[in-house]
């Protein structure tokens, strides 16, 4: 199916009601463009200043999260996964994640969350669990408009550490004495939780889908492609590069094949139910949302790609929504139960093809 330009993402806007429940206050389509007239299939997201709603609810902080350039508005929902150890001079950018609830639930790729262990810089395995170093900062960055005096504001960044993480799989023992056991993924989809926004604000979630892609369907992925390390000022702990800014890239392609039984048949090396599509997906886009239904819903997350080629794999979101998110004090919970029964502020989208 030919990809029709311009392409757009549908965002639902959320606010907290007086009784404490979350509700959708508005909905807006955001056109994704590069600032040029060309119809590129891979480009740096750019755009004019937009207001997501004509009826903002809440205080000035809420309003400032709903007005800005296209890339700033998308950065409220698509965020870079970062990590650094106290005392280091740079923040590592590992991948990309998507906010899926007002309370701070996110989805990303499981291998992104296991990077501190697999790269050997911030975590160790203790029994069957991954234990992070106490001085490891591991989470996401979200931009906001910080007051600088009077009516003036400037773009700044909040760091939200991961409070909880869920990946699914098991440890597989290596037959070689000199090799450690490795984590065998059931799926490359992972879920994590960050704290809520300050002052009762809502994180702005994207819409999820239980339905899979179909071959030929257009797919869009947005993420922080090849994002460099962020230099830290050792005196203040703040960002040292005054020219630094987050950059979201958009890549577009068509679904080639789907592998819904890959967790059993193992047709391809991407773990679990997955799909492939003919899009350019550079490094650091692992975990990025892959949108279907003309940008209305997330159907998967970027899992792996081939450098320099227009071919990438994504993990299906729908099957992962059934996997348990148990804790010692909580049983029987999954993304599906949170979506259908919880008060997390997760959009439920219904309609033909969604």
N, C-alpha and C positions, 0 to 999 in steps of 0.2 A: 504494500500500500504506500503510495507516495506521501511524503510528509508535507503537510500544509503549513505555510508560514503566513502570518506570525504565529508563534506558539505561546501558550499561556499556562499559568498555574492557578488553580482556584484555592483561595485561602478563606477559611471561616474565621471570624473574629470573635473572641470570647471576653466575657467579663463576669465578675462575681456578683450575684444578686444579694440583696439585703439579708436574705435568709441563709447565706453562705453557700448556696448551690451555684454551679457554673451554668452559664447559658450562652448560646450563640447570639451575638448582638448585631451581626451583619455578615455579609459574604461578598468577596470581591475577586475578580479575575485579574491577575497581574501578568501583563505581557512581558515576555522574556526577549530582550533584544541586545544587540552588541553596540548600538549607537551608530551603526552603518546601515546602508540599504541592502547589503549583501545577505543572502540566505545561507550563511555558513552552518555546518552541522556541528561545529565546535567553536565556542567563542567565550570571551570574557563578558560576564553579565554587566550591563550598563543600563542607564535609563534616566528619565526625568524624575523630578520630585512628584510623588503621588500622595494622596490622602486615601487611606483604606476605607474610611467611612465618613459620611457627612454628619453622623450622630455619635460622636465619641462619648463613652461613659467613663466616669472616674475623674481623677485629678490630672495635673499637668504631666506627671510621669507616664500615665496611660496614653495621653494624647501624643506625647513625643515618640512613643513606640509605634504609632500608627501613621506617622507622616515622615517622608524622607525619600531618598532615591530608591529605585527598584532593588538594587543590591542590598542596601541597608534593611529594607523591609523583609527580604528573604533571609537575611542573617538573623532575624528574630526566631526563625524556625529551622534553618539548616545551619549547623554549627560545627566548628573544627574541634576535633578531639586532640588534646594536648597533654604533655607530661613533662615534668622536670623535677629534679631533686634539689632540695634546699641547698643553696651555696653555688649551684651551677650558674653559668653566665648566659644560658640560652634555653628557650622553651622549645621542646620538640613538637612538631605537628605530625600526628600519626595518621589521621584519617578524618572522616566526616560522619556526623550523626544527624538524625532528624528528631525534633521535638514532636511528640504525639499526644501529649496531654497537658492541660493547664497546670497540673501539679508538678510537672517536671519529669515525666517518663520519656525516654528516648529509645530509638532503635538505631543500631549500627551493625557492623560486621563483627562476628565473634573474634576473628583473628586480630582486629584492632584492639579489643579489650585485653587480649592476651599478649600484646606486644611487650609490656614491661617484663614479663616472664621469658618469652621466647627470644627477646633481644638481650636479656640478661642485665638490665640496668636498674630495675626497681622492684623486683618481685622474686620470690622463691616458692617452691612447692613444699608444703608441709602436709604430709599424708596425702589425702585426696583433694586438698584445698590449695588455692593460690593465696599466698600471704604477701601483701605489699609492704614495702618499707615505710616506717612512720614518717620519714621526711620526703616521701614521694607525693608530689602534687599531680593528680591525675583526674581529668575532667574535661569540661568544655568552656569555650569563651563565647560570651554573648555581648554585642555592642549595645550601648545606650547613650542617651544625651545627658551629659553631666553639667550641672550649673557651674558657671564660672564667674558669676556676679551679675546682679541685676536681672535683665531679661536675656542674658547671653548664655549659650550652651555650647559645648564642644563634644565631639564623639569620643567616648571612652569605652573600656571593656570591663565586664565583670567575669571573674573566674568562678565557675560552679564545680566543685569537686564531686566525683561520683560517690554517692552514699551507699548504693546497692547495685549489684550487677548479676545478670543471669546469662549463662551460656549453657549449651546442652551437648553432652558427649560423654566420653570416658577415657581414662588413661590406658594407653596401649603400651605394653612392655616391649622394649627393644630386644631383639635377639643378640645384639652386639653389646659386649660388656662395657665398652668405652662410650656408649651412647645412652643418654637419659631416656626415660619413658617420654612419650609424646602424647599430646591431647588429640584424640580422634573426634572430630566434630560430627555431631548428628546433623547440624545445619550451621551455616555461617551467619545466621541471624542471631543477634544478641539484644538484650533489653537492659537498660540501666536507669537509675533514678538519681536526679539531682534535687536540691532543695527548691522550694517554691520561690517565686519572685518576691522581692521585698514589698512592703506596704500593701499587701493583698492583691497585687497585680497578677494577671494571668500570663503564664507562658503561652505563646501563640502556636497551637499545634496544627499539624498538617493532617489531611484526611487519609485514612487507611482503607484498604480493600481486602476482603476475604477471597476475592476471585482472582484466578491466575491470568497471566498474559495469554494471548493466542498468537500463533505465528502470523507474521505480517503486520501486527499492530505496532504503531509508532510508540517509541519509548524515549523519555527524557530523563537524564540524570544531572543533578546539580551538586557540585562539591568543590573542595578546596584543592584543586589540582596543583601538584608540585609546590605546595606552600612551603617556603623556606623556614628554617628555624628563626625564632624571634629573640633578638638580643635583649638581655636584662641588664639594667643598671645595678651593679653590685651594692651601691651606696643606698639606693632607695627601694630596690626590688621591683621597680616599675619598668616599663618597656623603654629601652634605650634608643631605639630607632624612631625618630620623630616622623619619618616618612612612611612608617609601617601602616598598612591597612589590609583588612581581610579582602580577599578576592575570590568570588564565586565564579566558577566556569560552568557552562552549560554544554552538554553533549547530547546529540540526537541521533537515533538510529531506528531500525525496524527489528522486531523480534524475529529471530531465525528459527529456533527450535525451543521446545519446552521439555523438561525431564521431570515430570511429577513423581516418578517412582525411583528417582536416583538414589535415595537412601537404601533401597533394596537392590536395584539392578546395577548401580554404580557405573552408569554409562559414561560419565565424565568425571573428572577429578574434583570439580567443585562439590563440596559436601551437601547432601540433602537435596530436596526438591529445588530445582533451579531452572534457569533459562539462559540462552545466549542471544546477543544482539550485536548488530554491526555498527558500533559506535566507538569513537576514540575515547579511551578512559585512562588518563595518565595516573601516576602514583599519587597518593594522598586522597584519592577519591574513594578508597575502600570504605564501605559503610554508607556511601551516599544514597539518598533515596532515588528509586527508579519509578517514575510516574507513568501511569497508563490512563486510558479513557480521556485522551486529549488534555492531560494535565490535571484531571479532577482528583485522582487518588494515587497513593503509593501502593504499588504491587510487589515491590521487592527492594533489596539493597544490593549495591555493587559488591561483588565478592572478589573477582580477579580479572586481570586483563593482560594483554600482550603488548609490550612496549613498542610504540611506533606503528601499531596495527589498529585497524578499525574492527576490533573483535573483543568482546568482553562477556563475562558471565555474571549473573546476578542470582541471589538466593530468593526464593519465593517467600513472601511475607505471610500469606494465608495459612499454610500448614504450621508455621511457627506460632501462630496465635493460639493454638491449642495446647502448647507445651506448658508444663507446670512452672509456676513462679512461687514455689513454696518457700516458707521460712519456718523456723522452729515454732513460732506462734501463729502462723497462717498456713492453712492447707486449702487445696482445691481452687487456687487462684491461677488465672492465666490472662493473657492479653484479651482473650475473648470475654472472660467474665468481667474484667475491668471495663471493657467497652460496653457491655450490655447491662451490667448491674451496678457498677461503681459510680462514685461521684468524683471522677478524676478529670472531667472535662475533656472527654474524647469524642470527636465528631462521629456520628453514625450516618453514613451516606447511603442512600437507597436510590435505585433507578436502573434502567436498562443499561447493561454493559458496564456497570460500576463494580 
